[in-house]
């Protein structure tokens, strides 16, 4: 790739990211279904025509935001699942990862929480697909552990989905904590840990099949 082509590619990536960032910022105050293309391009300072070099339409931008929003959390949970710690250790790490993610990426998580059941079908489907893929990875990781030996694929899938739903619910609850109320966040995190331990106890007595 020539130097000029490399510069163009870098600028293209910067513009794409700027459009994503602008869209996410505007979505702090509205849903994706009400977001206008011109508002996004105006915020970036580019002509509306430039938008179409990166996205087909606003729903396409929303799908890209889904991928961006869940990528870092996905990576963090995957790393925790790979740990060989005892159950309580994994639970603590998982809840810490969710708390950290919401603290560091509140706009991304708010977008997912709002649009998971929002009015843009392509985005709803993208979120569902990402969470389903997430659940598949959780199921694969958990099934390799000795405590789940003999579990049916269906029950492993059910357990994994329960974990993923719990993660999203916990993150959504943390988003509602008012600024300056760390005690509220800790109570939510504590409840999340207790709930996961309750699930773990139930798993030890579950008769799969």
N, C-alpha and C positions, 0 to 999 in steps of 0.2 A: 504494500500500500504506500503510495507517495505521501510526502509530507502534507501537501495540500488536501489530499483525500482524507488523511488522518485528522487534520484540523476540522474539516467539514463534519466528519463522523462524530468527533468530540462535541462540536457545537450542536449537532442534531440531538445527541444524548442529553445535553444540558437543557435544550428547549423542551424535550419530552419530559424530563424530570421537573422542569419548572411548571409545565402544564399539570402534571400530577399533583405537585405541591399546592398550586393555586386551587385546583379542584377540591383537594382535601380541606384546605383552609375555608373555602366558601361553604363546604358541607358542614361546618361547625354550626351554621345557622339555618340550614335547610336540608331537605331530603334530595336525593339524586334526581328524582322525577321532576323536581322543580328547578334544577340547575340548568342555566342557559349557556350555550357554547360561547356566546359573545362575552358573557361575564368572565368566563375563564380566560379567554384570549386577552381581554382588556386588562385583567390582573397581571398577566405576564408581559403585556406590551407588544403583542404580535398581532398580525392581521388574522381574521377568522380563517382565511384560506390555509394559513400555516398549521392550523389544528389538524387538518386532514392529511398532513404528511406523517402524522403520528398515530391518529386514532380515526376510526370510521365515523364515530358519533359519540355522544355523551355516555351511553351505556357501555361502549367499548372502553372508554376511559375508566368507567366504574369497575369493569372486570379487571383492568390493570391494577387498580387500587386494591382490589381484593387480594391479588397475588402479592402485592407489596405489603399489605397490612398483615398478612398471616405468615410471611416468610421468616421473620426473625423469631417469632414465638414458636413456629414449627421447628426451627433448628434447635432452639433451646430445649424443648420437650424431647426431641429425638435424642439429644445428648444425654438427658437424664435417664431415658429408658435404657440406654446402653450401659448405664452404671450397674455395677454388681453389688450395690449396697442393699442392706436389709429394707424391708417394706417401709418402715417408718422414715428411714433416711430418704428414700425416693419420694415419699409423700411430701416431706418438708421441702425438698429441692423443687418439686413441681409447683407447690404453692408459692414459694419464693420467686420462681420464674414468672408466674402469672402476675404477682404483685409488681415485680420489676418491669414487666412488659407494659402494664397499664400506666405505671408512673412515667416510663420513658416514651411511650407511644399512645397517649390518650386519644388523639384525633383518629388514629388508625382503628383503635378498638371501638371507639364510638361509632365510626362509620360501619364497622362490621355488625355491631349490635343493632343499629338502626335499620340497615339495609338487608339483614338476614330475612326479614319478613316484610320488606319494603315493596314499593310499587313497580320496580324495574325487574322484569322477569330474568333477563340475562344475568343480572348481578345476583339475584336470589339463587339462580342455578349455579353460578360460579362459586358462591359461598358454600352452598350445599356440597358441591363437588370437592372443594378444598377440604372441608371438614370430613367428608367421607374418606378421602385419601388419607387424611390425618388418622382417622379411626382404623383404617386398614393397617397403617404402620404401627399403631399402638397394639392392635391385635397380634400382629406378627411378633413384635418385641415381647409381649407378655406370654405368648404361647411357648416361647423358648425357655421360660422359667419353670423349674421343677414343680412349683406349687400348682401349676395349671396343667400338669401332665394328665392326659386322658379327657380333657375338656373337648367338647364338640366344637367344630368351626362356628356353628351358629351361636353358641353361648359365648365364645371368645369375642365374636363380633358384637354381641349385645353388651358385654362388659366394656369393650373398647369405646363403643358409642356412649355409654354411660359416663366414662371418664371425659370424653371430649365435650359432651353436653355440660358436665359439671364445670369444666374449665371455662367455657364461654359464659355460663351463668355467674360464676365467681368474678370473672373479669367485668361483666356488666354491673354487678353490684358494687365493685370497687370504683367504677366510674362515677357513681352517684355520691361518693363521699365528698362533702364540702371541703374546700381548702382549709388547711389549718386544723384538721380533725384527724390526726394520725391514729388516735385511739379507735375511731370507727373502722379505719382500714384494718387495724390489727384484729379487731373483733371479727370482721368478715374473714380474714385469713385464718383465724383460729377455728371458726366454724367450718371453713373449707377443709382444714386438716382433719377435724373430727369426723366430718362426713366421709372423707376418703378412707379413714381408718375403719369406720363402720362398714363401708363397702368391702374393705379387705377382710374383716371378720366374717361377713356374710359369704364371701367367696370360699372361705375355708370349710364352710358347711354346705355349700351348694352341691346338689346332686345333678351333674350334667347328663345330657343325653336327650 
